[in-house]
Amino acid sequence: MKSGADNLPDDPVLLKALVLQLQEQVALLRHKLFSPKSERSPEDADSPQLAMFNEAEELLEEPAGGSIETEVEEVVAPVKRRGKRKPLPAELPRVEIVHELPEHERTCACGACKQAIGEETSEQLEIIPMQVRVIRHIRKTYACKACESAPVTADKPAQLIEKSLASPSVLAMLLTTKYADGIPLYRFEKMLSRHGIDIPRQTLARWVIQSGEQLQPLLNIMRDQLLGYPVLHCDETRLQVLHEPGRDPSAQSWMWVQSGGPPEKPVVLFDYSTSRAQDVPLRLLEGYRGYLMTDDYAGYNTVAAQEGIERLACWAHARRKFIDAQKVQPKGKIGRADIALNLINKLYGIERDHKDSGDLERHAVRQQRSLLVLEQLKAWLDKTQPQVAVQNALGKAVNYLASNWNRLVRYVEGGHLPIDNNRAENAIRPFVIGRKNWLFSDTPKGATASAQIYSLIETAKANGQEPYAWLRYILERVPLANSIEDFEALLPWNCPPTNAS
């Protein structure tokens, strides 16, 4: 048997390159293990992001003088001061408690009675624990005593799950705690048990699946809305399903997310699949025509090659690779990764300055300012690519930028086009956070239900609806819906604003 040393290259140059590559890998691994996990988004220097999706906004000192090869723009970290406490929401109900002076203090030393001339007001938040009660449906039965006609019993309103203990409020709380708050079913089971309610988690899981099935018509309309808008984001993440027929429990399945729709009617849809193959996006995006924003995963190549689909690439992914290269370059020196990051940060700075502008104005700014920065970055890329090794972190970043360049620069074609895929990554984040609590799905039906409920909750949140209140609102009305118009009235952008109070 050959030892590991026998596989080492004989050429000293190759051996040195291998050692440097391994050192970089160790340095990156140590950084991932021991560095802070909260990172900054390039679009918002004050916004914390998860380490798995977004990268740190590195602070660089500007060297004296220099050209594009050496000059790095200075970024000054804002000084955070403690601001005023935000007032409690005006729509919350309020209970007034008036505090009076004791009777003996209302008499002045001169003997006169003091008069009220004003008041001081302060507010304090109060939370009432979950209230559990039983709704008794009493259906009166009537019969005619003068003849033998059959008795008639009053109808009971249609229920989402017939012959079930679950009212719309219970279902809304169940779905919200699991999919908005990431609380596993066994913990919700314990929450109910503290109130003397014994409902096994198997029953809770069945309610989740049945709710997803009953709400599918809403998801169908949301998909039509998503595919009808000419910009769409896609991403995917792993999911483990224990009892998948014909598959090992440790096999990886996938949760796909698509985010898009008009700005005033955003849609977020999740879909469960056992596969990460190209047939999945082909199915999910059937009939779509427009710009498709993804990472560089090859599974999107076939759908992007279809007529009428223009693929965009994500600058956040490109930037992330230069962040890795920056981490392993010599300390205290300005390297090539800094130069690339400086130019990419300028692109994001332009976007940040005009994030509230209209599409026409943003397009004009991109043509005037962003194109100049892109030209500088392309000139640097063409000069640098032949000079770097493919295997090290900088080489990987440079080659990623070069291979995706044509798709990366396309966002300047219109003011409505995104610079990165952060919208999809932000949309999939609640699923990733929730997965850390419940870890896996038990069955394919459960995974499908998770996709359905995540779609509803994340779309509701994107449209400014409070998840529990909106779910309760629609769960009370879905059993009565008989037409497409009835279901359209329950979409998050068509419902009246809801809140949990």
C-alpha positions in Angstrom: 0.0 0.0 0.0 1.3 3.4 -0.9 1.6 6.0 1.7 0.4 9.6 1.2 3.9 10.8 0.6 4.1 8.5 -2.4 1.4 10.6 -4.1 3.2 13.9 -3.7 4.6 15.5 -6.9 8.3 15.3 -7.6 8.5 18.8 -9.1 9.4 21.3 -6.4 7.3 24.0 -8.0 4.2 21.7 -8.0 5.0 20.6 -4.5 5.2 24.2 -3.3 1.9 25.1 -5.1 0.2 22.1 -3.4 1.5 23.2 0.1 0.2 26.7 -0.5 -3.2 25.4 -1.6 -3.4 23.2 1.5 -2.4 26.1 3.8 -5.2 28.2 2.2 -7.7 25.5 2.9 -6.6 25.2 6.5 -6.8 29.0 6.9 -10.3 29.1 5.4 -11.5 26.2 7.6 -10.1 27.9 10.7 -11.8 31.1 9.7 -15.2 29.4 9.3 -14.8 27.6 12.6 -13.6 30.4 14.8 -14.7 33.7 13.2 -18.0 35.5 14.0 -20.9 34.0 12.0 -22.9 37.3 11.7 -21.8 39.0 8.5 -22.6 42.2 6.6 -24.5 42.4 3.4 -22.8 44.4 0.6 -26.1 46.3 0.0 -26.5 47.4 3.6 -23.5 47.8 5.8 -25.7 47.8 8.9 -27.7 44.7 8.2 -26.5 41.4 9.8 -26.6 38.4 7.5 -26.2 34.7 8.0 -22.7 33.4 7.3 -24.0 30.7 5.1 -25.4 33.1 2.5 -23.8 36.5 2.8 -20.3 37.8 3.4 -18.6 40.4 5.5 -18.2 44.0 4.4 -14.4 44.2 5.0 -13.0 47.6 6.1 -10.0 48.6 4.1 -7.6 51.4 4.5 -6.9 53.6 1.5 -3.2 53.6 0.5 -1.6 56.8 -0.5 -1.9 57.3 -4.2 -2.0 54.4 -6.6 -3.9 53.4 -9.8 -6.6 50.9 -10.3 -4.0 48.2 -9.5 -3.3 49.5 -6.0 -6.0 51.9 -4.9 -8.6 50.6 -2.5 -11.5 52.8 -1.5 -11.7 53.6 2.2 -14.9 52.4 4.0 -15.6 54.1 7.3 -17.6 52.1 9.8 -20.6 54.1 11.1 -20.6 54.9 14.8 -23.7 53.4 16.3 -25.4 55.4 19.0 -28.3 54.3 21.1 -31.3 56.0 19.6 -34.7 56.7 21.1 -36.9 53.8 22.0 -39.4 53.0 19.3 -43.0 53.6 20.4 -45.3 50.6 20.8 -47.6 50.0 17.7 -50.6 52.3 17.7 -53.0 49.5 16.7 -52.4 47.5 19.9 -55.3 47.8 22.4 -54.5 50.0 25.4 -55.7 49.8 29.0 -55.3 53.1 30.9 -54.4 53.1 34.6 -54.6 56.5 36.2 -52.4 57.2 39.2 -53.7 59.9 41.5 -52.0 61.7 44.3 -53.0 60.5 47.8 -55.8 62.6 49.3 -53.5 64.1 51.9 -51.0 65.3 49.3 -53.7 67.2 47.4 -53.9 69.9 50.1 -51.3 72.6 49.8 -49.4 73.9 52.8 -51.4 77.1 52.5 -54.6 75.2 53.0 -55.9 75.5 49.4 -56.9 72.4 47.4 -54.4 71.6 44.6 -55.8 71.4 41.0 -54.7 69.0 38.2 -52.7 71.0 35.6 -51.3 68.2 33.5 -50.1 64.6 33.4 -47.2 62.5 32.5 -47.7 59.4 30.4 -45.6 56.3 29.9 -46.3 52.9 28.3 -45.5 49.4 29.2 -45.9 46.3 27.2 -48.1 43.5 28.6 -48.4 40.0 27.2 -51.3 37.7 28.1 -50.4 34.0 27.9 -52.1 31.7 25.4 -55.8 31.3 26.2 -57.3 28.0 25.5 -61.1 27.5 25.3 -63.6 25.1 23.8 -66.0 26.1 21.1 -69.2 24.1 21.4 -71.3 23.8 18.2 -74.9 23.2 19.2 -77.1 22.3 16.2 -80.7 22.6 16.9 -83.0 20.0 15.5 -86.7 20.7 14.7 -89.6 18.4 13.9 -93.2 18.8 13.2 -95.4 17.1 15.8 -98.5 17.4 13.6 -97.2 15.0 11.0 -94.5 12.4 10.4 -92.1 14.5 8.3 -88.3 14.0 8.9 -86.6 16.2 11.5 -84.4 19.0 10.3 -81.1 19.9 12.0 -79.4 23.3 11.6 -76.3 23.4 9.4 -72.8 23.9 10.9 -70.4 26.2 9.1 -68.1 24.3 6.8 -64.7 23.5 8.4 -61.3 23.3 6.8 -60.8 19.8 8.4 -64.2 18.3 9.0 -64.9 16.3 12.2 -61.7 17.6 13.7 -60.9 19.3 17.0 -58.9 21.9 15.2 -60.5 25.3 14.7 -59.0 27.9 12.3 -57.3 29.6 15.3 -55.7 26.3 16.4 -54.5 25.5 12.8 -53.2 29.1 12.4 -51.2 28.8 15.6 -49.9 25.4 14.8 -48.7 26.5 11.3 -47.2 29.8 12.6 -45.3 28.2 15.5 -43.7 25.5 13.3 -43.1 27.5 10.1 -42.7 31.1 11.1 -41.1 30.5 14.5 -39.3 27.2 13.8 -40.8 25.3 16.8 -41.0 21.5 16.2 -44.3 19.7 16.6 -43.2 17.9 19.8 -42.6 21.2 21.5 -46.1 22.5 20.4 -47.4 19.2 21.8 -45.8 20.1 25.1 -47.2 23.6 25.0 -50.7 22.2 24.7 -50.1 19.7 27.4 -49.3 22.5 29.9 -52.9 23.6 29.4 -54.2 20.0 29.9 -54.7 19.4 26.2 -53.5 16.0 25.0 -53.1 16.0 21.2 -50.3 13.7 19.9 -47.8 15.0 17.4 -49.0 12.5 14.8 -52.4 14.3 14.8 -50.7 17.6 14.6 -48.7 16.4 11.6 -51.8 15.2 9.9 -53.4 18.6 10.5 -50.4 20.3 8.8 -50.6 18.0 5.8 -54.4 18.5 5.5 -54.1 22.3 5.8 -51.5 22.3 2.9 -53.8 20.3 0.7 -56.8 22.5 1.3 -54.8 25.7 0.6 -53.3 24.5 -2.6 -55.7 26.6 -4.8 -54.1 29.7 -3.3 -50.6 28.4 -4.2 -51.7 27.7 -7.8 -52.8 31.4 -8.2 -49.5 32.5 -6.6 -47.5 30.5 -9.1 -49.4 32.1 -12.0 -48.5 35.5 -10.5 -44.8 34.5 -10.1 -44.4 33.2 -13.7 -46.2 36.2 -15.2 -43.5 38.7 -14.0 -40.3 39.0 -16.1 -37.8 38.6 -13.3 -37.5 35.5 -11.2 -35.0 34.3 -8.6 -34.2 30.6 -7.9 -32.2 28.8 -5.2 -32.2 25.4 -3.5 -31.0 23.8 -0.2 -30.7 20.4 1.2 -33.5 18.6 3.1 -33.4 15.1 4.8 -36.6 13.0 4.6 -36.5 9.9 6.7 -39.2 7.7 5.2 -38.8 8.2 1.4 -39.9 5.0 -0.4 -37.0 3.3 -2.0 -34.4 5.6 -0.5 -32.0 5.5 2.4 -32.9 7.7 5.4 -29.6 9.5 5.0 -30.2 10.4 1.4 -30.3 14.1 0.6 -33.5 15.6 -0.8 -34.0 19.3 -1.9 -36.1 22.2 -1.2 -36.3 24.6 -4.1 -37.4 28.3 -3.7 -38.6 30.7 -6.4 -39.0 34.4 -5.6 -40.5 37.1 -7.8 -43.7 38.7 -8.9 -44.4 42.5 -9.1 -42.9 44.6 -6.4 -46.3 45.4 -5.0 -47.3 41.7 -5.1 -44.2 39.6 -4.2 -44.4 35.9 -4.3 -42.2 33.3 -2.6 -42.8 29.6 -3.5 -41.1 26.5 -2.1 -41.1 23.1 -3.7 -39.9 19.8 -2.4 -38.1 17.3 -4.6 -35.9 14.2 -4.2 -33.7 15.5 -6.9 -31.4 18.4 -7.7 -31.4 17.5 -11.4 -32.2 19.9 -14.3 -35.7 18.4 -14.8 -36.8 20.1 -11.5 -36.4 23.7 -12.7 -37.7 22.7 -16.1 -40.9 21.6 -14.4 -41.1 24.5 -11.9 -40.5 27.2 -14.6 -42.5 25.7 -17.4 -43.9 28.5 -19.5 -41.8 31.2 -17.9 -40.3 33.9 -20.1 -38.0 36.6 -18.8 -34.8 37.1 -16.7 -33.7 34.2 -14.5 -31.4 35.0 -11.6 -29.5 32.0 -10.1 -26.1 31.0 -8.9 -23.8 29.2 -11.3 -25.3 25.7 -10.6 -25.3 23.8 -13.8 -28.8 22.4 -13.1 -30.3 25.6 -14.4 -28.4 25.5 -17.7 -31.1 23.6 -19.6 -34.0 25.8 -18.5 -31.9 29.0 -19.1 -31.2 27.8 -22.7 -34.8 27.9 -23.6 -36.0 30.6 -25.9 -37.3 33.7 -24.1 -35.2 33.1 -20.9 -32.2 35.4 -20.2 -30.0 34.2 -17.4 -28.4 36.5 -14.8 -25.5 35.7 -12.5 -25.1 36.8 -8.9 -22.5 39.4 -7.9 -22.8 38.3 -4.2 -21.5 34.9 -5.1 -18.6 36.4 -7.1 -17.8 38.8 -4.2 -17.9 35.9 -1.7 -15.1 34.1 -3.5 -12.9 37.2 -3.3 -13.7 37.5 0.4 -12.2 34.0 0.8 -9.2 35.0 -1.2 -8.8 38.1 1.0 -8.9 36.0 4.2 -5.8 34.0 3.1 -3.6 36.7 1.7 -0.7 38.1 3.8 -1.8 40.2 6.7 -1.3 44.0 6.5 -0.8 44.1 2.7 -3.2 45.2 -0.1 -3.6 42.3 -2.4 -5.4 41.6 -5.7 -8.5 40.4 -3.8 -8.7 43.8 -2.2 -8.7 45.5 -5.6 -11.5 43.3 -6.9 -13.5 43.8 -3.8 -13.1 47.5 -3.9 -14.6 47.6 -7.4 -17.4 45.2 -6.6 -18.2 47.3 -3.5 -18.4 50.4 -5.8 -21.1 48.6 -7.8 -23.0 47.8 -4.7 -22.5 51.4 -3.5 -24.2 52.7 -6.7 -27.1 50.2 -6.0 -27.4 51.4 -2.4 -27.5 55.0 -3.4 -30.4 54.4 -5.8 -32.3 51.6 -4.1 -35.4 53.9 -3.7 -35.2 55.2 -7.3 -37.5 54.2 -10.1 -36.6 51.7 -12.7 -35.9 54.3 -15.4 -33.6 56.4 -13.1 -31.8 53.3 -11.8 -31.2 52.1 -15.4 -29.8 55.6 -16.4 -27.5 55.6 -13.4 -26.2 52.1 -14.2 -25.5 53.1 -17.7 -23.6 56.2 -16.6 -21.8 54.9 -13.5 -21.9 51.1 -13.2 -20.7 50.5 -16.7 -17.5 52.5 -16.0 -16.8 50.4 -12.9 -17.4 47.2 -14.9 -15.0 48.3 -17.6 -12.3 48.9 -14.9 -13.0 45.5 -13.3 -12.9 43.8 -16.7 -9.5 45.4 -17.5 -8.2 44.2 -14.2 -9.6 40.7 -14.8 -8.1 40.4 -18.2 -4.7 41.4 -16.9 -4.9 39.3 -13.7 -6.3 36.0 -14.9 -3.1 34.8 -16.7 -1.0 35.6 -13.7 -2.8 33.6 -11.0 -2.8 29.8 -10.2 -6.2 28.1 -10.8 -6.0 26.0 -7.7 -5.6 28.7 -5.0 -8.4 30.9 -3.6 -7.6 33.9 -5.7 -7.4 31.8 -8.8 -10.8 30.3 -8.1 -12.3 33.7 -7.5 -10.8 35.2 -10.7 -11.9 32.2 -12.8 -15.4 32.3 -11.4 -15.6 36.0 -12.3 -14.3 35.3 -15.8 -16.5 32.3 -16.6 -19.7 34.1 -15.4 -18.8 37.6 -16.7 -21.4 37.8 -19.5 -24.2 36.9 -17.1 -22.9 39.1 -14.3 -22.9 42.3 -16.4 -26.5 41.8 -17.7 -28.2 43.5 -14.8 -27.3 46.9 -16.2 -29.6 46.2 -19.2 -32.6 47.4 -17.1 -33.4 49.2 -13.9 -35.7 46.4 -12.8 -33.0 43.8 -12.9 -31.3 42.6 -9.7 -27.6 42.7 -9.1 -27.6 39.5 -7.1 -29.6 36.5 -5.9 -30.0 37.8 -2.4 -33.8 37.9 -2.8 -33.9 34.1 -3.2 -31.3 33.5 -0.5 -33.2 35.8 1.9 -36.4 33.9 1.1 -34.9 30.5 1.8 -33.3 31.6 5.1 -36.4 31.0 7.3 -36.4 27.4 6.0 -32.7 27.0 6.8 -33.2 28.4 10.3 -36.3 26.3 11.0 -34.4 23.2 9.8 -31.9 23.6 12.6 -34.8 23.0 15.1 -36.7 20.2 13.4 -33.7 18.8 11.5 -35.6 16.7 9.0 -39.0 15.7 7.6 -40.5 12.4 8.4 -42.3 11.6 5.1 -42.6 13.0 1.6 -46.1 14.2 2.4 -44.7 16.1 5.4 -42.0 17.7 3.2 -44.6 18.7 0.6 -46.7 20.2 3.3 -43.7 22.1 4.6 -43.1 23.6 1.2 -46.8 24.6 0.9 -47.0 26.3 4.3 -43.6 28.0 4.0 -44.8 29.4 0.6 -47.9 30.8 2.2 -46.2 32.3 5.3 -43.2 33.8 3.5 -45.5 35.3 0.8 -47.7 36.8 3.5 -44.7 38.3 5.3 -43.4 39.7 2.0 -46.7 41.5 1.5 -46.8 42.9 5.1 -49.2 40.5 6.6 -48.8 39.1 10.1 -48.6 35.3 9.6 -50.9 34.1 12.3 -53.6 36.7 11.7 -53.6 36.2 8.0 -53.7 32.4 8.3 -56.6 32.5 10.7 -58.4 34.9 8.3 -58.0 32.6 5.3 -58.6 29.4 7.2 -62.0 30.7 8.3 -62.9 31.5 4.6 -61.3 28.9 2.4 -64.1 26.3 3.2 -66.6 28.8 1.8 -64.6 29.6 -1.4 -66.3 28.2 -4.5 -64.6 30.1 -7.3 -61.3 31.5 -8.5 -62.5 35.0 -7.5 -63.2 33.7 -3.9 -59.6 32.4 -3.6 -58.1 35.5 -5.2 -59.8 37.6 -2.6 -57.8 35.7 0.1 -54.3 36.4 -1.5 -52.0 38.4 0.8 -52.1 41.5 -1.4 -55.9 41.4 -1.6 -56.7 40.9 2.0 -57.1 43.7 4.5 -54.1 44.3 6.7 -54.0 41.8 9.6 -52.4 41.8 13.0 -52.2 39.2 15.7 -54.2 41.3 18.2 
